[in-house]
Amino acid sequence: MARAVFAAPLLLSLACSAPRHPPTEAPAQAAPPAGERSPAAALDALDERSPVPLLPMMALHQKRNMQDHLLAVQEVVGALARDDLAAAAAAARRLGTSDEMMRQCDHMGRGAPGFTERAVAFHRTADGIAAAAEAGDTAAVLGALERTLATCTGCHATFKQQVVDDAEWERRTAALP
């Protein structure tokens, strides 16, 4: 029994020290035989969502932002479980609207009509989580969290990342203001 009591904090500290982001380099994969489609291309053909063309570094940046969004949601839920509305508000602010986030949404969505509007709607909806937490209204926090998650799932049901090269990025975004 005593060992379990001392082992639990050790295991918890090891789990908490795990890196937040996956490795940035994927293992190399062999090219498919001539005339055959790669598994990734086959999946892409089956996935009917609208593509969001992104350069590789943009795609990685976007994925890391979304991972942080999930972490912020986890922190909001944890704070609610502890009845710590100040912590819920602080975590929710990371999801909310900021000038920098609006610029990123606009840039990421330049080649995908409707994406920027959906992304901005997500951040504006998330502002409601922080506002409700700051007002001390747990029920309103939960309602705002539900609406925010609905914008997430709606966007993910509509759009998918499509990694493109520089020439394709320029082609898809050149005519845009």
N, C-alpha and C positions, 0 to 999 in steps of 0.2 A: 504494500500500500504506500509506504513512504517513498519508494522509488517512483511510483506513478505520479505522486505529487510533485517531485522534483523534475521528472522527465517532461511533464506537460509544458512548463514554461520554456524549456530548452527546445522542444519541438515547435512551439509557437514562435519563438524567436527565429528559428531557422526558416519557417514558412514565411514569416514577415520580411525576411531579408532577401527573398527571391527577387530577381529583377522584375520590374514592372512591364518591360517591353520585350517582345520576342527578339531573337537574333535578327539583324537586318539583312543578312544574306541567306538566301534559300540554297539548299544543296543543288548542285548541278544535276540536270536530268538529260538523259540521252535523247537526241532528236528521234522522232518517229520515222519509220521507213518511208521512202519516197512514195508519195501518193496517199499516205495515211494521215489522218488528222490526229494531232496530239490529244491526250486526255483533257488538257486544259481547254483546247479549242472545241472539243466535243461538248464539254460542260457549258462553255460560253454559248454555243449554238442552241443548247437546250434551255438556257436561262433567258426568258423573254423580257426581262426588265430593261429599261432604257439605260444605255451606257453613259457614264460620266467619264469622258476622256481625261486622263491625267498622265503627266510625266511620271516616271518611276519615283522620284523624290517627293513629288506632290502626293502620290498615292500612299507612300509610307507615312508622310506627315498627317494625311487625313486619317489613316488607320490609327495612328497614335493618339490623335485628338479624340477619336471615337472611343478608344480604350479608356482615355481619361474621363470621357463623359460617363461611361459605365462605372468607373471607380467613384465618380462624384455621386451618381445615383445610389451606389452601395453605401456611401458615407451618409447620404440623406436618410436612407432607411435605417441604418445603424443608429444615427442620432435620434430618429423618432422612437426607436425601440428603447433608448435611454432617456427619453423625454427631454432631450437637449436641443431645443429649437434654435438656439444660437449657432450650434454646430451644423444643424441642418441648413440654416440660412447661408453660412459660410461655404459649405459644399455646393449648394445650389447656385451661388454666385459664379462659380467656375463654369456652369452651364449657360449662364445668362448672356444677355446682349452686351457687347462692348464694341467700340470702333474697330479694334483689331480683329475681332471675330467676324464682324460684318465684311471687312476687307477680305479675309480668308475665304468666307463663303462665296463672295462674288468671284474671286479668282478661281476657286476650285470648280465652280459651276459654269464657267464661261462657255464651255462647249456642250452644255446639256440644258436645253430649254426647260425651265421650271425648277431646276435643282436649287438655284440660289434662293428662290422664293420659299421653297420647302425648308431649306436650311435656316433661313432667317426666322421663319415661323417657329421652328424648334427652339431657337434661343429666346425668342420673345415669350413663348409659352413657359419656358423654364424660369423666366423672370418672376412668374407668379408663385413659384415654389418659395423663393427667397422672400418675396413680399408677404406671403401668408405666414412663413416662419417668423419673420420680424414682427408681425402683428400678434403672434402668440396663438394662432389658430391651427391646431393640429389637423382637424378635419379638412380645412381649406388646403393645407400642405398636401395631404393625401390626394385631394381632388386635382390640384395643380400637377402633382407628380403623375397621376393617371393620364391627364391631358398631354403632358410632355412625352411620356412613353408612347402614347398613341401617335404623336407626330414622328417619333423615331421609327416605329414599326411601319407606319404609312410610307415614309421615305424609303426605308429599306425594301419594302415590297414593290416600289416603283423604280428604283435606281440601283445600278451596280457599277463598280469601278471597272474601267477599261484602260489598262496601261498602254500608252502610245509613245512613239518616238517624237523627237523635236519637230520633224517635218509634218507629221500628222497633227500634232498640237497646233502648229501654226496654221495649217489648212483649216482646221475646225474653228479657230478663234480669230482669224485675221479680219474677217468682215464685221466683227462685233465692235461696238463703241468702247 
